[in-house]
Amino acid sequence: MDPLSILAVVVAGYLIGAISFAVIIARSRGVDIFTVGSGNPGATNVKRAFGKKWGNLTFALDALKGFVAAGWPLLAYGGDDRLAVIGLIAAILGHSFSVFLRFRGGKGVATAIGGLLALMWPVLLIGLAVWLITFFSSRVVALASILFALSLPVSTYFFYYTENPKDPRFYLGIVLAVFIVIRHRSNIARMFSGKENRF
């Protein structure tokens, strides 16, 4: 990995991630997404504010950001997983701390899902199964997202670390788990106080 390649992947990934489709969709409907619901510029808040169609569209577009940010380095640099991992992390940081939104943003789950589809789909399938089981048993999106995140290091350990302890995808799983849980700290506080929203 040469420095110019890393720089290109980081800059492209961050700028791709920094595009907030939640904000764009909300503004197209005359609403500031930061002033409705939880105030979070993400698919869940869009769904609460405008309905399933707009929420699902936001989720799909946010996931596409992660898929593109992780996928293009794989194509451009001969399948280099390290650059793809860097691109995905940059996209998630752009999504969560967007330069276009004064370094505010969403929690990064949808963007992470898109990147995982490009990088390690078996791990994603297990994570989605955990998400679905948790959501339909609790109806709490935040709890489902947190358990989805916590499943990633476990799955990547068995799929990748056991075969190659230097595989960057295992360390990506750890980074994503820590980051997503931290981004949900306010939701965790509301869950403990019994105030977290349910669908």
Residue frames as a rotation matrix with the C-alpha (Angstrom) as fourth column:
MET 1
0.580 0.815 0.000 0.00
0.815 -0.580 0.000 0.00
0.000 0.000 -1.000 0.00
ASP 2
-0.546 -0.766 0.340 1.61
0.752 -0.627 -0.203 3.22
0.368 0.145 0.919 -1.11
PRO 3
-0.691 0.226 -0.687 0.71
0.436 -0.628 -0.645 6.52
-0.577 -0.745 0.335 0.61
LEU 4
-0.831 0.387 -0.399 -1.05
-0.548 -0.688 0.475 7.97
-0.091 0.614 0.784 -2.45
SER 5
-0.547 0.646 -0.532 -3.33
0.070 0.669 0.740 4.94
0.834 0.367 -0.411 -2.71
ILE 6
-0.481 0.339 -0.808 -4.20
0.876 0.229 -0.425 5.18
0.041 -0.912 -0.407 0.97
LEU 7
-0.804 0.146 -0.577 -4.88
0.027 -0.960 -0.280 8.91
-0.595 -0.241 0.767 0.65
ALA 8
-0.782 0.521 -0.341 -7.12
-0.497 -0.191 0.846 8.38
0.376 0.832 0.409 -2.38
VAL 9
-0.426 0.622 -0.657 -9.10
0.463 0.774 0.432 5.67
0.777 -0.120 -0.618 -0.62
VAL 10
-0.567 0.167 -0.807 -9.48
0.776 -0.220 -0.591 7.70
-0.276 -0.961 -0.005 2.58
VAL 11
-0.848 0.215 -0.484 -10.57
-0.252 -0.968 0.010 10.91
-0.466 0.131 0.875 0.83
ALA 12
-0.666 0.622 -0.412 -12.97
-0.409 0.157 0.899 9.16
0.623 0.768 0.150 -1.53
GLY 13
-0.454 0.487 -0.746 -14.42
0.659 0.747 0.087 7.01
0.600 -0.452 -0.660 1.24
TYR 14
-0.687 0.166 -0.707 -14.93
0.553 -0.512 -0.658 9.95
-0.471 -0.843 0.260 3.59
LEU 15
-0.819 0.365 -0.443 -16.60
-0.498 -0.836 0.233 12.14
-0.285 0.411 0.866 0.96
ILE 16
-0.576 0.642 -0.506 -18.85
-0.095 0.562 0.821 9.30
0.812 0.521 -0.263 -0.18
GLY 17
-0.429 0.372 -0.823 -19.85
0.839 0.502 -0.210 8.65
0.335 -0.781 -0.527 3.42
ALA 18
-0.846 -0.010 -0.532 -20.37
0.318 -0.811 -0.491 12.33
-0.427 -0.585 0.689 4.17
ILE 19
-0.741 0.671 -0.020 -23.31
-0.366 -0.380 0.849 12.58
0.563 0.637 0.527 1.77
SER 20
-0.867 0.457 0.198 -26.34
-0.060 0.298 -0.953 12.44
-0.494 -0.838 -0.231 4.09
PHE 21
-0.790 0.612 0.008 -29.29
0.165 0.199 0.966 10.96
0.590 0.765 -0.259 2.26
ALA 22
-0.209 0.714 -0.668 -31.43
0.977 0.134 -0.163 11.32
-0.027 -0.687 -0.726 5.39
VAL 23
-0.386 -0.009 -0.922 -30.90
0.271 -0.957 -0.104 15.07
-0.882 -0.290 0.372 5.32
ILE 24
-0.968 -0.022 -0.250 -31.44
-0.228 -0.346 0.910 15.27
-0.107 0.938 0.329 1.56
ILE 25
-0.602 0.788 -0.128 -34.69
0.552 0.526 0.647 13.29
0.578 0.319 -0.752 1.68
ALA 26
-0.112 0.558 -0.822 -35.99
0.926 -0.242 -0.290 15.22
-0.361 -0.794 -0.489 4.68
ARG 27
-0.590 -0.164 -0.791 -35.19
0.024 -0.982 0.185 18.57
-0.807 0.090 0.583 3.06
SER 28
-0.967 0.255 0.001 -36.94
0.010 0.035 0.999 17.49
0.255 0.966 -0.037 -0.13
ARG 29
-0.151 0.946 -0.286 -40.05
0.764 0.295 0.574 17.17
0.627 -0.131 -0.768 2.03
GLY 30
0.152 0.198 0.968 -39.50
-0.092 -0.973 0.213 20.52
0.984 -0.121 -0.130 3.74
VAL 31
0.980 0.199 0.004 -38.26
-0.041 0.183 0.982 19.11
0.195 -0.963 0.187 7.06
ASP 32
0.018 -0.970 0.244 -35.02
-0.825 -0.152 -0.544 19.45
0.564 -0.191 -0.803 9.01
ILE 33
0.357 0.155 -0.921 -34.31
0.070 0.979 0.192 15.87
0.932 -0.133 0.338 10.12
PHE 34
-0.683 -0.691 -0.237 -32.40
0.320 0.009 -0.947 17.15
0.656 -0.723 0.215 13.14
THR 35
-0.776 0.425 0.466 -35.62
-0.615 -0.676 -0.407 18.62
0.142 -0.602 0.786 14.56
VAL 36
0.308 0.934 -0.179 -37.89
-0.859 0.354 0.371 15.57
0.410 0.040 0.911 14.32
GLY 37
0.789 0.104 -0.605 -38.02
0.031 0.978 0.208 12.30
0.613 -0.183 0.769 16.21
SER 38
0.670 -0.620 -0.407 -34.69
0.696 0.334 0.635 11.36
-0.258 -0.709 0.656 17.72
GLY 39
0.783 -0.378 -0.495 -32.93
-0.404 -0.913 0.057 14.06
-0.473 0.155 -0.867 15.71
ASN 40
-0.144 -0.869 0.474 -30.63
-0.045 0.484 0.874 11.45
-0.989 0.104 -0.109 14.20
PRO 41
0.187 0.188 -0.964 -30.00
-0.912 -0.332 -0.242 11.72
-0.365 0.924 0.110 10.44
GLY 42
-0.867 -0.459 0.195 -30.46
-0.385 0.865 0.321 8.03
-0.316 0.203 -0.927 9.75
ALA 43
-0.747 0.552 -0.371 -32.87
-0.141 0.413 0.900 5.61
0.650 0.724 -0.230 8.15
THR 44
-0.531 0.564 -0.632 -34.74
0.827 0.507 -0.243 4.77
0.184 -0.652 -0.736 11.36
ASN 45
-0.524 0.315 -0.792 -35.58
0.303 -0.800 -0.518 8.40
-0.796 -0.511 0.324 12.07
VAL 46
-0.828 0.236 -0.508 -36.57
-0.557 -0.452 0.697 8.99
-0.066 0.860 0.506 8.46
LYS 47
-0.702 0.585 -0.406 -38.89
0.296 0.759 0.580 5.99
0.648 0.287 -0.706 8.64
ARG 48
-0.443 0.543 -0.713 -40.52
0.840 -0.027 -0.542 7.33
-0.314 -0.839 -0.444 11.80
ALA 49
-0.547 0.149 -0.824 -40.94
-0.031 -0.987 -0.158 10.79
-0.837 -0.061 0.544 10.28
PHE 50
-0.377 0.298 -0.877 -41.99
-0.866 -0.448 0.220 9.95
-0.327 0.843 0.427 6.71
GLY 51
0.674 0.724 0.149 -42.91
-0.646 0.675 -0.356 6.29
-0.359 0.143 0.922 6.57
LYS 52
0.475 -0.449 0.757 -41.49
0.159 0.890 0.428 2.98
-0.865 -0.083 0.494 5.44
LYS 53
0.819 -0.128 0.560 -40.85
0.572 0.092 -0.815 3.93
0.053 0.987 0.148 1.79
TRP 54
0.719 -0.543 0.434 -38.60
-0.344 -0.820 -0.457 6.87
0.604 0.180 -0.776 2.62
GLY 55
0.533 -0.521 0.667 -36.90
-0.714 0.145 0.685 5.07
-0.454 -0.841 -0.295 5.50
ASN 56
0.595 -0.281 0.753 -36.08
0.369 0.928 0.054 2.06
-0.714 0.246 0.656 3.34
LEU 57
0.830 -0.305 0.467 -34.78
0.373 -0.318 -0.872 4.32
0.414 0.898 -0.150 0.57
THR 58
0.634 -0.611 0.474 -32.49
-0.732 -0.672 0.113 6.09
0.249 -0.419 -0.873 3.05
PHE 59
0.499 -0.426 0.754 -31.23
-0.355 0.693 0.627 2.75
-0.790 -0.581 0.195 4.33
ALA 60
0.728 -0.184 0.660 -30.52
0.596 0.644 -0.479 1.47
-0.337 0.743 0.579 0.82
LEU 61
0.781 -0.433 0.450 -28.65
0.052 -0.673 -0.738 4.63
0.622 0.600 -0.503 -0.18
ASP 62
0.549 -0.595 0.588 -26.62
-0.832 -0.322 0.451 4.66
-0.079 -0.737 -0.671 3.04
ALA 63
0.545 -0.326 0.772 -25.73
0.034 0.929 0.368 0.99
-0.837 -0.174 0.518 2.50
LEU 64
0.857 -0.203 0.474 -24.73
0.500 0.104 -0.860 1.80
0.126 0.974 0.191 -1.08
LYS 65
0.719 -0.625 0.304 -22.21
-0.613 -0.776 -0.147 4.32
0.327 -0.081 -0.941 0.27
GLY 66
0.308 -0.608 0.732 -20.45
-0.662 0.415 0.624 1.61
-0.683 -0.677 -0.275 2.25
PHE 67
0.639 -0.011 0.769 -20.59
0.398 0.860 -0.318 -0.84
-0.659 0.509 0.554 -0.65
VAL 68
0.890 -0.299 0.345 -19.01
0.209 -0.404 -0.890 1.66
0.405 0.864 -0.297 -3.05
ALA 69
0.606 -0.679 0.414 -16.39
-0.782 -0.603 0.155 2.89
0.144 -0.418 -0.897 -0.56
ALA 70
0.165 -0.532 0.830 -15.23
-0.474 0.696 0.540 -0.67
-0.865 -0.482 -0.138 0.14
GLY 71
0.628 0.231 0.743 -15.85
0.362 0.758 -0.542 -2.04
-0.689 0.610 0.392 -3.34
TRP 72
0.974 -0.215 -0.077 -13.99
-0.170 -0.460 -0.872 0.36
0.152 0.862 -0.484 -5.58
PRO 73
0.190 -0.963 0.189 -10.58
-0.952 -0.134 0.275 -0.22
-0.240 -0.232 -0.943 -3.92
LEU 74
0.132 -0.098 0.986 -11.07
-0.078 0.991 0.109 -3.96
-0.988 -0.091 0.123 -4.44
LEU 75
0.818 0.244 0.521 -11.52
0.476 0.221 -0.851 -3.33
-0.323 0.944 0.064 -8.16
ALA 76
0.909 -0.413 0.058 -8.90
-0.315 -0.771 -0.554 -0.61
0.273 0.485 -0.831 -8.53
TYR 77
0.110 -0.924 0.367 -6.13
-0.991 -0.132 -0.034 -2.18
0.080 -0.360 -0.929 -6.45
GLY 78
-0.329 -0.341 -0.880 -6.31
-0.526 0.841 -0.129 -5.86
0.784 0.420 -0.456 -7.33
GLY 79
0.463 0.657 -0.596 -8.54
0.107 0.625 0.773 -7.04
0.880 -0.422 0.219 -4.50
ASP 80
-0.652 -0.758 -0.016 -6.52
0.161 -0.119 -0.980 -5.48
0.741 -0.641 0.200 -1.68
ASP 81
0.237 0.795 -0.558 -8.65
0.750 0.215 0.625 -6.12
0.617 -0.567 -0.545 1.43
ARG 82
-0.345 -0.443 -0.827 -6.58
0.894 -0.422 -0.147 -3.66
-0.284 -0.791 0.542 3.45
LEU 83
-0.999 -0.018 0.041 -7.48
0.032 -0.925 0.379 -0.72
0.031 0.380 0.924 1.23
ALA 84
-0.307 0.951 -0.044 -11.11
0.178 0.103 0.979 -1.84
0.935 0.292 -0.200 1.12
VAL 85
0.120 0.281 -0.952 -11.21
0.967 0.184 0.176 -1.90
0.225 -0.942 -0.249 4.93
ILE 86
-0.717 -0.450 -0.532 -9.68
0.559 -0.828 -0.053 1.59
-0.417 -0.335 0.845 5.06
GLY 87
-0.871 0.422 0.253 -12.23
-0.038 -0.570 0.821 2.84
0.491 0.705 0.513 2.53
LEU 88
0.032 0.928 -0.371 -15.14
0.527 0.300 0.795 1.47
0.850 -0.221 -0.479 4.54
ILE 89
-0.072 -0.112 -0.991 -13.88
0.980 -0.191 -0.049 2.94
-0.184 -0.975 0.124 7.81
ALA 90
-0.942 -0.299 -0.149 -13.44
0.260 -0.936 0.237 6.31
-0.210 0.185 0.960 6.09
ALA 91
-0.579 0.793 0.191 -16.99
0.055 -0.196 0.979 6.14
0.814 0.577 0.070 4.75
ILE 92
0.195 0.644 -0.740 -18.44
0.829 0.294 0.475 5.34
0.523 -0.706 -0.477 8.16
LEU 93
-0.412 -0.413 -0.813 -16.52
0.783 -0.617 -0.083 8.25
-0.467 -0.670 0.577 9.68
GLY 94
-0.984 0.082 0.157 -17.81
0.035 -0.778 0.627 10.49
0.174 0.623 0.763 6.88
HIS 95
-0.201 0.972 -0.120 -21.35
0.352 0.186 0.918 9.32
0.914 0.143 -0.379 7.51
SER 96
0.309 0.332 -0.891 -21.10
0.919 0.135 0.370 9.86
0.243 -0.934 -0.263 11.26
PHE 97
0.114 -0.364 -0.924 -19.05
0.490 -0.789 0.371 13.07
-0.864 -0.495 0.089 11.21
SER 98
0.310 0.102 0.945 -19.97
0.951 -0.033 -0.308 14.71
0.000 0.994 -0.107 7.91
VAL 99
-0.730 -0.627 -0.271 -18.06
0.594 -0.779 0.200 17.81
-0.336 -0.015 0.942 6.89
PHE 100
-0.694 0.534 0.482 -21.27
0.209 -0.492 0.845 18.93
0.689 0.687 0.230 5.16
LEU 101
0.427 0.896 -0.123 -23.23
0.310 -0.017 0.951 18.78
0.850 -0.444 -0.285 8.43
ARG 102
0.281 -0.437 0.854 -20.75
-0.760 -0.645 -0.080 20.46
0.586 -0.627 -0.514 10.77
PHE 103
-0.676 -0.680 -0.285 -19.36
-0.460 0.691 -0.558 17.04
0.576 -0.246 -0.780 11.67
ARG 104
-0.216 0.689 0.691 -22.69
-0.730 0.356 -0.583 15.60
-0.648 -0.631 0.426 12.71
GLY 105
-0.460 0.084 -0.884 -24.21
-0.765 0.469 0.442 12.47
0.451 0.879 -0.152 11.23
GLY 106
0.608 0.768 -0.201 -25.82
-0.623 0.619 0.479 9.09
0.492 -0.166 0.855 11.64
LYS 107
0.526 -0.312 0.791 -24.68
-0.686 0.395 0.611 6.02
-0.503 -0.864 -0.006 13.52
GLY 108
-0.251 -0.823 -0.510 -23.14
-0.955 0.123 0.271 4.14
-0.161 0.555 -0.816 10.62
VAL 109
-0.177 0.182 0.967 -25.00
-0.240 0.945 -0.222 0.83
-0.954 -0.272 -0.123 10.74
ALA 110
0.815 0.551 0.179 -26.42
0.045 0.247 -0.968 0.93
-0.578 0.797 0.176 7.20
THR 111
0.607 -0.671 -0.425 -23.11
-0.776 -0.386 -0.499 2.13
0.171 0.632 -0.756 5.76
ALA 112
-0.358 -0.724 0.590 -21.31
-0.813 0.552 0.184 -0.67
-0.459 -0.414 -0.786 7.60
ILE 113
0.242 0.539 0.807 -23.78
-0.039 0.837 -0.547 -3.21
-0.969 0.101 0.224 6.20
GLY 114
0.953 0.111 -0.283 -23.07
-0.269 -0.127 -0.955 -2.10
-0.141 0.986 -0.091 2.65
GLY 115
0.156 -0.980 -0.126 -19.34
-0.968 -0.127 -0.215 -2.40
0.195 0.155 -0.968 3.19
LEU 116
-0.306 -0.219 0.926 -19.69
-0.580 0.815 0.001 -5.81
-0.755 -0.537 -0.377 4.79
LEU 117
0.738 0.605 0.299 -21.61
-0.084 0.522 -0.848 -6.99
-0.670 0.601 0.437 1.72
ALA 118
0.774 -0.507 -0.379 -18.60
-0.531 -0.193 -0.825 -6.09
0.345 0.840 -0.419 -0.42
LEU 119
-0.093 -0.965 0.245 -15.98
-0.923 -0.009 -0.385 -7.44
0.374 -0.262 -0.890 2.00
MET 120
-0.968 -0.249 -0.028 -17.39
-0.208 0.861 -0.464 -10.41
0.140 -0.443 -0.885 3.90
TRP 121
-0.280 0.957 -0.079 -20.96
-0.716 -0.153 0.681 -11.39
0.639 0.247 0.728 3.10
PRO 122
-0.105 0.297 -0.949 -21.05
0.400 0.886 0.233 -14.53
0.910 -0.355 -0.212 5.32
VAL 123
-0.810 -0.236 -0.536 -20.36
0.585 -0.286 -0.759 -12.35
0.025 -0.929 0.370 8.37
LEU 124
-0.836 0.547 0.044 -23.06
-0.535 -0.831 0.153 -9.94
0.120 0.104 0.987 7.21
LEU 125
-0.173 0.817 -0.551 -25.61
-0.255 0.503 0.826 -12.75
0.951 0.283 0.122 6.89
ILE 126
-0.295 0.011 -0.955 -24.99
0.802 0.546 -0.242 -13.85
0.519 -0.837 -0.170 10.47
GLY 127
-0.951 -0.108 -0.290 -25.20
0.254 -0.806 -0.535 -10.27
-0.176 -0.583 0.793 11.68
LEU 128
-0.638 0.769 -0.041 -28.47
-0.625 -0.486 0.611 -9.69
0.450 0.415 0.791 9.84
ALA 129
-0.093 0.584 -0.807 -29.91
0.274 0.794 0.543 -12.87
0.957 -0.171 -0.234 11.37
VAL 130
-0.583 -0.180 -0.792 -28.98
0.811 -0.064 -0.582 -11.54
0.054 -0.982 0.183 14.82
TRP 131
-0.974 0.220 -0.050 -30.54
-0.219 -0.975 -0.026 -8.17
-0.055 -0.014 0.998 13.93
LEU 132
-0.401 0.879 -0.258 -33.81
-0.448 0.057 0.892 -9.68
0.799 0.473 0.371 12.71
ILE 133
-0.123 0.332 -0.935 -34.21
0.640 0.747 0.181 -12.03
0.759 -0.576 -0.304 15.67
THR 134
-0.734 -0.222 -0.641 -33.51
0.661 -0.451 -0.600 -9.21
-0.156 -0.865 0.478 18.13
PHE 135
-0.925 0.379 -0.002 -35.73
-0.367 -0.893 0.262 -6.68
0.098 0.243 0.965 16.39
PHE 136
-0.252 0.905 -0.342 -38.78
-0.347 0.246 0.905 -8.92
0.903 0.347 0.252 16.01
SER 137
-0.061 0.216 -0.974 -38.49
0.778 0.622 0.089 -10.11
0.625 -0.753 -0.206 19.61
SER 138
-0.423 -0.190 -0.886 -37.95
0.817 -0.502 -0.283 -6.64
-0.391 -0.844 0.367 21.10
ARG 139
0.547 0.577 0.606 -39.10
0.814 -0.534 -0.226 -4.11
0.194 0.617 -0.762 18.44
VAL 140
0.755 -0.398 -0.521 -36.12
-0.020 -0.808 0.589 -1.96
-0.656 -0.434 -0.618 19.45
VAL 141
0.916 -0.393 0.077 -33.92
0.090 0.014 -0.996 -0.98
0.390 0.919 0.048 16.50
ALA 142
0.377 -0.823 0.425 -31.06
-0.839 -0.498 -0.220 0.24
0.393 -0.273 -0.878 18.68
LEU 143
0.273 -0.249 0.929 -30.82
-0.642 0.672 0.369 -3.05
-0.716 -0.697 0.023 20.57
ALA 144
0.865 0.084 0.494 -30.87
0.273 0.749 -0.604 -4.98
-0.420 0.657 0.625 17.31
SER 145
0.799 -0.587 0.128 -28.12
-0.181 -0.439 -0.880 -2.77
0.573 0.680 -0.457 15.90
ILE 146
0.263 -0.710 0.654 -25.96
-0.965 -0.181 0.191 -3.15
-0.017 -0.681 -0.732 19.01
LEU 147
0.359 -0.095 0.929 -26.22
-0.275 0.940 0.203 -6.96
-0.892 -0.328 0.311 18.98
PHE 148
0.976 -0.079 0.203 -25.58
0.216 0.231 -0.949 -6.95
0.029 0.970 0.242 15.24
ALA 149
0.547 -0.812 0.203 -22.37
-0.641 -0.562 -0.522 -5.04
0.539 0.155 -0.828 15.92
LEU 150
0.139 -0.501 0.854 -21.30
-0.899 0.298 0.321 -7.35
-0.416 -0.813 -0.409 18.74
SER 151
0.777 0.179 0.603 -21.75
0.014 0.954 -0.301 -10.38
-0.629 0.242 0.739 16.46
LEU 152
0.894 -0.365 -0.260 -19.14
-0.356 -0.226 -0.907 -9.07
0.272 0.903 -0.332 14.02
PRO 153
-0.026 -0.973 0.228 -15.93
-0.994 0.002 -0.107 -9.80
0.104 -0.230 -0.968 15.99
VAL 154
0.014 0.088 0.996 -17.20
-0.464 0.883 -0.071 -13.28
-0.886 -0.461 0.053 16.81
SER 155
0.866 0.392 0.310 -18.06
0.085 0.495 -0.864 -14.12
-0.492 0.775 0.396 13.21
THR 156
0.741 -0.628 -0.237 -14.90
-0.542 -0.351 -0.764 -12.61
0.397 0.695 -0.600 11.76
TYR 157
-0.018 -0.742 0.670 -12.83
-0.910 0.290 0.296 -14.54
-0.414 -0.604 -0.681 14.29
PHE 158
0.124 0.119 0.985 -14.13
-0.045 0.992 -0.114 -17.88
-0.991 -0.030 0.128 13.04
PHE 159
0.914 0.298 0.275 -14.25
0.246 0.131 -0.960 -16.97
-0.322 0.946 0.046 9.35
TYR 160
0.795 -0.566 0.217 -10.96
-0.098 -0.473 -0.876 -15.11
0.598 0.675 -0.432 9.02
TYR 161
0.389 -0.699 0.600 -8.74
-0.916 -0.364 0.169 -14.93
0.100 -0.615 -0.782 12.12
THR 162
0.558 -0.149 0.817 -8.48
-0.318 0.871 0.376 -18.69
-0.767 -0.469 0.438 12.60
GLU 163
0.785 -0.269 0.557 -7.11
0.605 0.525 -0.599 -19.03
-0.132 0.807 0.575 9.05
ASN 164
-0.079 -0.809 0.582 -5.00
0.712 -0.455 -0.535 -15.88
0.698 0.372 0.612 9.04
PRO 165
0.183 0.147 -0.972 -4.41
0.939 -0.319 0.129 -13.89
-0.291 -0.936 -0.196 12.26
LYS 166
-0.710 -0.506 -0.490 -3.30
0.342 -0.856 0.389 -10.93
-0.616 0.109 0.780 10.12
ASP 167
-0.423 0.620 0.660 -6.49
0.842 0.001 0.539 -10.77
0.334 0.784 -0.523 8.09
PRO 168
-0.984 -0.033 0.176 -7.69
-0.018 -0.961 -0.277 -7.11
0.178 -0.276 0.945 8.28
ARG 169
-0.245 0.970 0.002 -11.32
-0.220 -0.058 0.974 -8.16
0.944 0.238 0.228 8.19
PHE 170
0.061 0.209 -0.976 -11.11
0.840 0.517 0.164 -9.55
0.539 -0.830 -0.144 11.73
TYR 171
-0.694 -0.402 -0.597 -9.82
0.676 -0.649 -0.349 -6.23
-0.247 -0.646 0.722 13.03
LEU 172
-0.805 0.527 0.272 -12.47
-0.227 -0.698 0.679 -4.42
0.547 0.485 0.682 11.03
GLY 173
0.038 0.857 -0.514 -15.09
0.384 0.462 0.799 -6.46
0.922 -0.228 -0.312 12.90
ILE 174
-0.171 -0.187 -0.968 -13.67
0.985 -0.051 -0.164 -5.28
-0.019 -0.981 0.192 16.22
VAL 175
-0.963 -0.247 -0.107 -13.51
0.241 -0.968 0.064 -1.64
-0.120 0.036 0.992 15.11
LEU 176
-0.543 0.825 0.155 -17.09
-0.151 -0.277 0.949 -1.70
0.826 0.492 0.275 13.81
ALA 177
0.107 0.597 -0.795 -18.40
0.736 0.490 0.467 -3.29
0.669 -0.635 -0.386 17.00
VAL 178
-0.418 -0.341 -0.842 -16.75
0.860 -0.449 -0.245 -0.70
-0.294 -0.826 0.481 19.24
PHE 179
-0.998 -0.021 0.057 -17.72
0.042 -0.920 0.389 2.22
0.044 0.391 0.919 17.01
ILE 180
-0.377 0.926 0.005 -21.37
0.027 0.006 1.000 1.23
0.926 0.377 -0.027 16.60
VAL 181
0.115 0.399 -0.910 -21.84
0.914 0.316 0.254 0.56
0.389 -0.861 -0.328 20.31
ILE 182
-0.658 -0.414 -0.629 -20.29
0.644 -0.743 -0.184 3.93
-0.391 -0.526 0.755 21.20
ARG 183
-0.931 0.324 0.169 -22.53
-0.122 -0.711 0.693 5.69
0.345 0.624 0.701 18.67
HIS 184
-0.034 0.966 -0.255 -25.53
0.149 0.257 0.955 4.10
0.988 -0.005 -0.152 20.39
ARG 185
-0.813 -0.360 -0.457 -24.56
0.461 0.081 -0.884 5.21
0.356 -0.929 0.100 23.89
SER 186
-0.775 0.595 0.212 -27.57
-0.631 -0.723 -0.280 7.55
-0.013 -0.351 0.936 24.17
ASN 187
0.083 0.806 -0.586 -29.85
-0.642 0.493 0.587 4.70
0.762 0.328 0.559 23.10
ILE 188
-0.341 -0.285 -0.896 -28.27
0.410 0.812 -0.415 2.45
0.846 -0.508 -0.160 25.72
ALA 189
-1.000 -0.020 0.008 -29.00
0.003 -0.504 -0.863 5.06
0.021 -0.863 0.504 28.39
ARG 190
-0.378 0.926 -0.027 -32.64
-0.914 -0.368 0.173 5.30
0.150 0.090 0.985 27.22
MET 191
0.006 0.354 -0.935 -32.99
-0.219 0.913 0.344 1.52
0.976 0.203 0.084 27.21
PHE 192
-0.687 -0.333 -0.646 -31.84
0.513 0.408 -0.755 1.32
0.515 -0.850 -0.109 30.81
SER 193
-0.922 0.377 -0.084 -34.32
-0.206 -0.666 -0.717 4.05
-0.326 -0.644 0.692 31.75
GLY 194
-0.413 0.796 0.443 -37.14
0.668 0.596 -0.446 2.41
-0.619 0.111 -0.778 29.77
LYS 195
0.218 0.499 -0.839 -37.51
-0.109 -0.841 -0.529 5.37
-0.970 0.206 -0.129 27.40
GLU 196
-0.812 -0.571 -0.120 -36.17
-0.190 0.064 0.980 3.93
-0.552 0.818 -0.160 24.15
ASN 197
-0.032 0.824 -0.566 -38.60
-0.931 -0.230 -0.283 4.08
-0.364 0.518 0.774 21.22
ARG 198
-0.527 -0.021 0.850 -40.09
0.116 0.989 0.097 0.87
-0.842 0.149 -0.519 19.86
PHE 199
-0.774 0.338 -0.536 -41.53
-0.615 -0.196 0.764 0.08
0.152 0.921 0.360 16.45
